[in-house]
Amino acid sequence: RLFNVYSPTKHTALIFDSRIDRGVHALIEGVNALSAEMFQKVHIHPSTGELNPQHESHIHVEYVFKDGQGNAFKNFGLTEGGVTVVIVRPDAMVGAVALSEIGVKKYVSAVFQQ
């Protein structure tokens, strides 16, 4: 269960991804740059398709999940076919939904005054 991954001491960056290509590398780099002391990272693949080890080489995460029944994508209101980062606060509430590296940076800047 995804809820078992959330940490009371760290933010959790959920990377909902059904494709990784050049267009999303900046977003992935933005997530990779997040401090391991403040963030844990989770890569979530959609229910369709195969897990691709080549994808994982671009993302440095603590956990990788396949959303076998599509519940994670559905419950966060996301569709398969792109990349979205959902940042969950330590209190398990959604802090941000980011579609770009700028969105991730804005959240970090606002919350951590960086």
C-alpha positions as protocol buffer text, in pm:
chain_id: "A"
residue {
  index: 1
  type: ARG
  ca { x: 0 y: 0 z: 0 }
}
residue {
  index: 2
  type: LEU
  ca { x: 120 y: 343 z: -92 }
}
residue {
  index: 3
  type: PHE
  ca { x: 13 y: 491 z: 243 }
}
residue {
  index: 4
  type: ASN
  ca { x: 266 y: 267 z: 418 }
}
residue {
  index: 5
  type: VAL
  ca { x: 545 y: 449 z: 232 }
}
residue {
  index: 6
  type: TYR
  ca { x: 464 y: 799 z: 358 }
}
residue {
  index: 7
  type: SER
  ca { x: 700 y: 925 z: 626 }
}
residue {
  index: 8
  type: PRO
  ca { x: 613 y: 1146 z: 924 }
}
residue {
  index: 9
  type: THR
  ca { x: 956 y: 1310 z: 895 }
}
residue {
  index: 10
  type: LYS
  ca { x: 991 y: 1360 z: 519 }
}
residue {
  index: 11
  type: HIS
  ca { x: 797 y: 1482 z: 221 }
}
residue {
  index: 12
  type: THR
  ca { x: 727 y: 1212 z: -37 }
}
residue {
  index: 13
  type: ALA
  ca { x: 763 y: 1289 z: -408 }
}
residue {
  index: 14
  type: LEU
  ca { x: 538 y: 1051 z: -602 }
}
residue {
  index: 15
  type: ILE
  ca { x: 654 y: 1036 z: -962 }
}
residue {
  index: 16
  type: PHE
  ca { x: 361 y: 916 z: -1171 }
}
residue {
  index: 17
  type: ASP
  ca { x: 516 y: 815 z: -1498 }
}
residue {
  index: 18
  type: SER
  ca { x: 409 y: 623 z: -1803 }
}
residue {
  index: 19
  type: ARG
  ca { x: 687 y: 747 z: -2028 }
}
residue {
  index: 20
  type: ILE
  ca { x: 1029 y: 897 z: -1990 }
}
residue {
  index: 21
  type: ASP
  ca { x: 1166 y: 1089 z: -2281 }
}
residue {
  index: 22
  type: ARG
  ca { x: 1369 y: 1402 z: -2339 }
}
residue {
  index: 23
  type: GLY
  ca { x: 1070 y: 1622 z: -2267 }
}
residue {
  index: 24
  type: VAL
  ca { x: 1051 y: 1511 z: -1906 }
}
residue {
  index: 25
  type: HIS
  ca { x: 1419 y: 1488 z: -1813 }
}
residue {
  index: 26
  type: ALA
  ca { x: 1415 y: 1838 z: -1661 }
}
residue {
  index: 27
  type: LEU
  ca { x: 1126 y: 1739 z: -1433 }
}
residue {
  index: 28
  type: ILE
  ca { x: 1305 y: 1420 z: -1331 }
}
residue {
  index: 29
  type: GLU
  ca { x: 1628 y: 1613 z: -1265 }
}
residue {
  index: 30
  type: GLY
  ca { x: 1430 y: 1854 z: -1048 }
}
residue {
  index: 31
  type: VAL
  ca { x: 1305 y: 1562 z: -841 }
}
residue {
  index: 32
  type: ASN
  ca { x: 1650 y: 1400 z: -829 }
}
residue {
  index: 33
  type: ALA
  ca { x: 1788 y: 1726 z: -687 }
}
residue {
  index: 34
  type: LEU
  ca { x: 1557 y: 1713 z: -384 }
}
residue {
  index: 35
  type: SER
  ca { x: 1740 y: 1660 z: -58 }
}
residue {
  index: 36
  type: ALA
  ca { x: 1732 y: 1301 z: 71 }
}
residue {
  index: 37
  type: GLU
  ca { x: 1710 y: 1446 z: 421 }
}
residue {
  index: 38
  type: MET
  ca { x: 1380 y: 1618 z: 343 }
}
residue {
  index: 39
  type: PHE
  ca { x: 1233 y: 1403 z: 64 }
}
residue {
  index: 40
  type: GLN
  ca { x: 1185 y: 1042 z: -25 }
}
residue {
  index: 41
  type: LYS
  ca { x: 1104 y: 955 z: -385 }
}
residue {
  index: 42
  type: VAL
  ca { x: 862 y: 696 z: -522 }
}
residue {
  index: 43
  type: HIS
  ca { x: 832 y: 602 z: -891 }
}
residue {
  index: 44
  type: ILE
  ca { x: 484 y: 478 z: -987 }
}
residue {
  index: 45
  type: HIS
  ca { x: 429 y: 308 z: -1322 }
}
residue {
  index: 46
  type: PRO
  ca { x: 83 y: 274 z: -1476 }
}
residue {
  index: 47
  type: SER
  ca { x: -114 y: -49 z: -1491 }
}
residue {
  index: 48
  type: THR
  ca { x: -45 y: -88 z: -1862 }
}
residue {
  index: 49
  type: GLY
  ca { x: 295 y: -167 z: -2004 }
}
residue {
  index: 50
  type: GLU
  ca { x: 606 y: -326 z: -1868 }
}
residue {
  index: 51
  type: LEU
  ca { x: 846 y: -194 z: -1608 }
}
residue {
  index: 52
  type: ASN
  ca { x: 1148 y: -76 z: -1799 }
}
residue {
  index: 53
  type: PRO
  ca { x: 1484 y: -89 z: -1615 }
}
residue {
  index: 54
  type: GLN
  ca { x: 1611 y: 180 z: -1853 }
}
residue {
  index: 55
  type: HIS
  ca { x: 1356 y: 420 z: -1701 }
}
residue {
  index: 56
  type: GLU
  ca { x: 1490 y: 357 z: -1354 }
}
residue {
  index: 57
  type: SER
  ca { x: 1840 y: 463 z: -1458 }
}
residue {
  index: 58
  type: HIS
  ca { x: 1709 y: 821 z: -1493 }
}
residue {
  index: 59
  type: ILE
  ca { x: 1533 y: 837 z: -1157 }
}
residue {
  index: 60
  type: HIS
  ca { x: 1694 y: 794 z: -817 }
}
residue {
  index: 61
  type: VAL
  ca { x: 1417 y: 665 z: -590 }
}
residue {
  index: 62
  type: GLU
  ca { x: 1366 y: 470 z: -272 }
}
residue {
  index: 63
  type: TYR
  ca { x: 1063 y: 276 z: -404 }
}
residue {
  index: 64
  type: VAL
  ca { x: 925 y: 161 z: -739 }
}
residue {
  index: 65
  type: PHE
  ca { x: 565 y: 47 z: -775 }
}
residue {
  index: 66
  type: LYS
  ca { x: 348 y: -71 z: -1060 }
}
residue {
  index: 67
  type: ASP
  ca { x: -6 y: 59 z: -1025 }
}
residue {
  index: 68
  type: GLY
  ca { x: -150 y: -280 z: -1124 }
}
residue {
  index: 69
  type: GLN
  ca { x: -518 y: -185 z: -1097 }
}
residue {
  index: 70
  type: GLY
  ca { x: -474 y: 182 z: -1179 }
}
residue {
  index: 71
  type: ASN
  ca { x: -598 y: 294 z: -838 }
}
residue {
  index: 72
  type: ALA
  ca { x: -311 y: 532 z: -759 }
}
residue {
  index: 73
  type: PHE
  ca { x: -345 y: 716 z: -1092 }
}
residue {
  index: 74
  type: LYS
  ca { x: -723 y: 724 z: -1056 }
}
residue {
  index: 75
  type: ASN
  ca { x: -734 y: 835 z: -692 }
}
residue {
  index: 76
  type: PHE
  ca { x: -494 y: 1123 z: -759 }
}
residue {
  index: 77
  type: GLY
  ca { x: -702 y: 1224 z: -1063 }
}
residue {
  index: 78
  type: LEU
  ca { x: -421 y: 1150 z: -1308 }
}
residue {
  index: 79
  type: THR
  ca { x: -432 y: 992 z: -1650 }
}
residue {
  index: 80
  type: GLU
  ca { x: -173 y: 762 z: -1796 }
}
residue {
  index: 81
  type: GLY
  ca { x: 36 y: 912 z: -2072 }
}
residue {
  index: 82
  type: GLY
  ca { x: 254 y: 1172 z: -1907 }
}
residue {
  index: 83
  type: VAL
  ca { x: 460 y: 1252 z: -1602 }
}
residue {
  index: 84
  type: THR
  ca { x: 327 y: 1422 z: -1290 }
}
residue {
  index: 85
  type: VAL
  ca { x: 494 y: 1469 z: -953 }
}
residue {
  index: 86
  type: VAL
  ca { x: 266 y: 1472 z: -651 }
}
residue {
  index: 87
  type: ILE
  ca { x: 438 y: 1593 z: -335 }
}
residue {
  index: 88
  type: VAL
  ca { x: 286 y: 1453 z: -17 }
}
residue {
  index: 89
  type: ARG
  ca { x: 366 y: 1635 z: 306 }
}
residue {
  index: 90
  type: PRO
  ca { x: 473 y: 1451 z: 623 }
}
residue {
  index: 91
  type: ASP
  ca { x: 113 y: 1478 z: 751 }
}
residue {
  index: 92
  type: ALA
  ca { x: 5 y: 1273 z: 443 }
}
residue {
  index: 93
  type: MET
  ca { x: -173 y: 1568 z: 276 }
}
residue {
  index: 94
  type: VAL
  ca { x: -97 y: 1663 z: -83 }
}
residue {
  index: 95
  type: GLY
  ca { x: 131 y: 1966 z: -83 }
}
residue {
  index: 96
  type: ALA
  ca { x: 168 y: 2010 z: -459 }
}
residue {
  index: 97
  type: VAL
  ca { x: 100 y: 1864 z: -799 }
}
residue {
  index: 98
  type: ALA
  ca { x: 380 y: 1953 z: -1040 }
}
residue {
  index: 99
  type: LEU
  ca { x: 390 y: 1908 z: -1415 }
}
residue {
  index: 100
  type: SER
  ca { x: 730 y: 2070 z: -1455 }
}
residue {
  index: 101
  type: GLU
  ca { x: 1063 y: 2122 z: -1281 }
}
residue {
  index: 102
  type: ILE
  ca { x: 950 y: 2480 z: -1211 }
}
residue {
  index: 103
  type: GLY
  ca { x: 650 y: 2347 z: -1017 }
}
residue {
  index: 104
  type: VAL
  ca { x: 875 y: 2130 z: -799 }
}
residue {
  index: 105
  type: LYS
  ca { x: 1112 y: 2424 z: -739 }
}
residue {
  index: 106
  type: LYS
  ca { x: 823 y: 2659 z: -651 }
}
residue {
  index: 107
  type: TYR
  ca { x: 697 y: 2415 z: -389 }
}
residue {
  index: 108
  type: VAL
  ca { x: 1041 y: 2364 z: -235 }
}
residue {
  index: 109
  type: SER
  ca { x: 1104 y: 2739 z: -235 }
}
residue {
  index: 110
  type: ALA
  ca { x: 769 y: 2817 z: -71 }
}
residue {
  index: 111
  type: VAL
  ca { x: 788 y: 2548 z: 196 }
}
residue {
  index: 112
  type: PHE
  ca { x: 1157 y: 2553 z: 278 }
}
residue {
  index: 113
  type: GLN
  ca { x: 1229 y: 2921 z: 200 }
}
residue {
  index: 114
  type: GLN
  ca { x: 1508 y: 2821 z: -43 }
}
